[in-house]
Structure formats: C-alpha cells, structure tokens
C-alpha cells in the first residue's frame, strides 16, 4: 500500500483513507486529516440530521481554492455497505430519470465521504418517501446588510411563526447568512410548505419594506435581507447543520441560541467572523445539539 494510504477500521467497516496531510483550506492550513477528524468527532450530533435523507455533496478534491463539483449520484467504487436509495431526479442536468443517492446514516459512511473531500453536505427538508418534516427559511443579506440585519429579521420571523404555533431554531449558513429551521408534522407536501413560507415572507416584507425582501430579483437586494422561502421546494436542498463550508477558513453551519441572535440584532454579537470547526466542537461539548428539537416533529402548518 502506498505510504499516503492508510487502512482504518470504523465501527467494523474497513476503509482506506489517503493524503491525510493534503491541505484543503490553504489560508488556514486545515488538512484532509483534520476534515476527517472533525466529521468523526461531530458525528454524534450531525448524523441524526442526515438520517434517512438523500444527500447531495459538494466535493473539493484539490481544496477550497481548487474547484469543486456537486455530486448526487453514488460515485464509482462506492462500498457495498454504503446505503443508497434510487429516487426520481426532477430537473437533472444530466437527463437522468432517477439517481442513486447516498444516505449517510452511520459513521463509516461519513468518514468515507470526508475522505472523498466531500466538504459540504446538503439535504432536502424531507425524509425518503415522506412529506417534509422541516420548513427552512433562508435569510440572505444583500450588502451593505449583513449578519446583524439577518438577526433582526430572524427575530421578526420567529415571532410571526410563533403566532401560528410554529417553533423555529436558528443557525448560521457558515457563509454570510442564516437559516431558521422549523419542525413540522410531515403530513403536508412541499408545495404547501413553500406556499406558507412565501406568504409569511410577503407579510413581513409588507410590514418592514426597508429591511425585508420576499422577491427573488437580485437588483432589489442591496441593503435588505431576502427571505428565501423557495428553499422548501421538493427539489432543493439546504446545507446540513454542522456541515463544513468552502470558505477561507473551515467554517461550519452552526446552530445558535436565541440569546445570541438577539445580541447579534443589537450589534453586540455574533461578529461576521464565522464559527470554525474547532470552535463548533467546543460549542457542542458545552451546549449539546441546539437543533435536537428538530428531530421530535412539530405541528401542521395552518392554511390561509
């Protein structure tokens, strides 16, 4: 076996990892071995959010500065023990009718994906064969709006959703924005969920037109926070909690407390500096999984 390859046993599965010293985040000096270590250590809180969900990966074989590609289909030489699910592929850019999706239900699969430099992990709002059990509201700031304004909008959205009995849980995107994740009943289809999110976004835009935008037109975004309700489309995915992002530093889509969001809205914190993998591991050690309530289900969304 070449010197840069190493056989490891992960929960009874034999894997080969390679090029552990390869730097995948050049500006931070963060290596592939550190990526694998992060995903191994974060697995207890990450895996429940990936359970039974078709996984889209963004791979960076030559690091975050070296180009990337989306991967939905299970790659060649996928180990036989990796769970795959053959599902319809609406809008496939390659004209496929179905795709063999990888499902990351266990630690060996997560380590295997990390070894493939699958830095970013994205999932739909539904579990395989089911209606959405989560509504996601993406908050995307248009400069000069930034995370402070996202926090302000998150609080407005939280309070409006609460009027309908919907709980919401905030996380950073790992880039410039935020997402609110809302557990729902899983009895309504994606169109219903998307329509509800759109209606609430439009309500808030009408009430706060200088701060909030519900329309997708990019020329309208400067200085406002776009509430992207379309994330709930059945064909779309959202970055998973605790996933790495391809930034200068190994930033992570990080669950937040509402106290942190309130402080951010007041301009106190969080700063625009993203939380990194080592910081998130420390947060989880102290706080546990702030998004654990997403796993317990929620209410139906109200109709008009």
N, C-alpha and C positions, 0 to 999 in steps of 0.2 A: 504494500500500500504506500502511495506517495507520502512524503513527510508532512505535506499540508493537509492530509486527510486523516480523520480520526473516527474510529468506531465507538459508539456510545450506546448504552442501554438506558432507555427511558420508559419506565413503568412496564418493563418486559418486552418492549419493542426495540429491535436492533436498528440503529440509524447510523449513517455516515455523515459527519459534518466536515466542512472543509474551509480553508482560507480564513481561519478564525482571527488572524491578525490584519485582515484586509480592512482598511478604513472606509466606512460607508458614510460618515459625516465628517468630511475633511476639515472644516473650520473648527470642529470640536474635538477631532481626533478620536471619534467614537467608532469602535470597530465592530465587525460582524460578530465576533465572540461576545461583545457587550450587548449587542442586539439580542442574541440568543439567550444570554443570561437574564436580560430584562424580561423577555417574554416568558421565560421559565419561572421567574420569581413573581410576576404579576398574574400568572395563570389562574390562581385560586379565585380572583375577583373578575378576571376577564372572561374565562371560559363560560360561566353561566350566561353571559350576554351574547355569546356566539352560538349557544346550544340550539340545535335544530334550525339554524338559519343558513341559507345559501350564501356562501362567502365570495365576495369579489376582492381580489388582492391587487395592490399596485406594487410591482417589483422594481427594484433598483439594483441590478446585478453589479453595476460599477459605481455604486454610491449615489447620493442625492444630487451630485453635480454631473453625473454621467448618463443621464437619460433614464427613462422608465417606460413601463408598459402595463396596461390593465390586463388582468387575467381572470376570467370567469371559469373557463373550462379547466378540468383537471389536466395538468401537464403530462407529457410523456414520462414514462417511468414512475408514475405515482404508485407508491407502495400499495399492495393489495389490502392492507389493513386500514388504509385511509378511507373514511366514509365518503361516498359520492352519491349524489341524487340527480337523476335525469329529469330536468324540468324544462318547460317551454321557455323560449328565448325571444320574447317580443322585441322587435326593433334591433335584432342582432346585426352588427355592422358586417359580419361575415356571412349573412344569409342563412344562418343555422335555424332550424325549427326548434331544436332542443339543445341544451347544454348539460354536460356532466359537471355539476357544481361540486366543489369540495365543501364539506361541512366539518368545522373544527370543533369537535366535541370533546377532545381529550388532549393531554399534554404532549404525547408523541407527535400528533398532527401539528400542534403549534410549533414545536421545535423544528420539525421538518420544513414548515413554511418559513420560519425565521432563517433557516439555513439556505433557503432559496432567495434570500433578501427580499421577502415579501414584507416590506416595512409597514405598509398601510393596509388595514383590514376594514372592509366596509360591508355592512349588512343591510338587508331590507327591514321594513317595520313588521314583517310577518314571519311566522314560522312555517316550515314546509307544509303545504296542504291546508293552511289555515288563513283566516282573515287577520288583518293587522291587530296586534295586541299592544301596539305602542303608536302614539302620534308624536311626530317630531316637528318642531318649529325651529327653522334655521334663521339666525339673526346675522345678517351680513352688512357690516358698516361700509358706507361709501365715504372715502376721505373728504374732508378732514374729520368726519365722525370716526370714532374708534371704540375701544372696548368699554370706555366709560358710558358712551351712549348706548351700547349694546346692553349694558347692565340696567340702564334706565328703562329701556324697552322691555327687558326681561321681567322687571318688576310689574310693569303695566300689564304684560301678558299673563303673568302669574295671577294677579288679582282678578283679571277678567275671566280666566279659566276657572278660578275658584268659585265664581258666581254660578257656574254650571256644574259644580261638584267635581271638577277635574283637577287633580294634583299635578304639579309639574316639578321637574328636577333639572337643575342647570348643570351644564358642563361647557368647558371651552372647546372650541373646534381643534385646538392645537395650532391654529394659524391666527387670523385676525379677529374671528368672530366667536359666536356662542351658539349653543343649541339648548332648547328646552325639550325634555323627554317626558312624555305623559303616558302612564299605564292606562290602557283602556280594555274593554271587555273582550275584544276579539270576536265579536258577533256581527260587525258591520264591515262592509267591503271598503277597499281602498278609495274608491270614488267618493263614498260618503265621508270618510275621514278627511280626505283632501278638501272637499267642499266645505266642511265645518271649519277647518283651519283657515281657508280662504275668507270665509265670512267673518271670522274673528279678526283676522288681519285687516280687512276692509273697515270694520268698526273702529279699530284702533287708529288707523290712518285718518279716518274722518275726524276723530277726536283730537288727534295730535299731528296735524298735517306738516308741521315744520320738522318733526322728528322721525316720523314713520312713513314708510312706503310699502304698499302691497303689490304694486305693479312691477313687472319684470324689466321694463325699459331701463337700460343702463344709463341713458343720458339723464334720467331723473334721480339717480342715486347719490350724487355728491352731497355730503353733509347730512345724509339721512341713513336710517337703518332699514334695510329691506327685510321684511318678514317673508321668508321663502316658505310658503305653505305647500308648494309643489313637491317638497321632499316626500310627501305621503303618497305620491304616485306609485302604483304597484311595481313599476319597472325601475324605480330609483333606489339608491342605497345611501346610507349615511355612515360616516366614519364611526367605528365602534368605540365605546368607552374604553380608555386605556390603550388604544392603538397609538403607535408612533406616527409621526407626520414627517414628511420630507421637507425639513427646514434647515437652516444653517446649523441649528442645534437639534439634538434628539428630543424634540418637543412631543408632548402627549396630549391627546384629547382627554381633559382632566375634569372629573366631577368636582363641583363647587358646593359650598354651603350657601344658603340664602343670606347669611350674615356677610359672607364675602362679597356677594353680588350687591348688597345694599351699600357696603363700604366702597365698592367699585363705582357705583352710581353717584356717590358723593365725591368721587375723585380721590379717595384715600387709597384704595387698593381694589382689585389686583392691578399691578402695573401691566404695561403692554408686553413685558417680558413673559414668554410662555413658560409653563412648568415643564421641566425636563424629566427624563426617565428616572434618574436617581432621586429627584425631588418627589416624584409621584410615588415611588416605592416607600419613601418615608411618610408621606401623607396617608397611604393605605395602612401602614403599620400602626399609625396613630388613630385614624378615623374609621378604618374598615372601608367597606364599599358604600359610598354615599348614594349609589344608584340601586342598591339592593331592592328597594320598594318596587322598581320596575318589574321585578320577577314575580310579583304577587298578584298581578292583574289589577283591573280597575273597572270603572263603570262604563256603561254605554254613553256615547256622545248624544246630546239632545238634537232633535231635528229643529227645523225653523219654527 
